């Protein structure tokens, strides 16, 4: 099974990640500060250019006030 950032499941994940940030009322810059990263990193993740690992997903979930399951199809 081939896994890429272009996989349909990953596209759903990215949509939910963007939605969660929006619902939390954070800009990319604010989210980046809370995550200890850069706005460029957030942008690349939300554009599907970078994959997120499990530990990063847990941090996104905490910052956005969502459960990890929210992001999974």
Secondary structure, DSSP 8 states (H G I E B T S, - for coil): ----TTSHHHHHHHHHHHHHHHHTT--HHHHHHHHTS-HHHHHHHHTTSS---HHHHHHHHHHHT--GGGG--
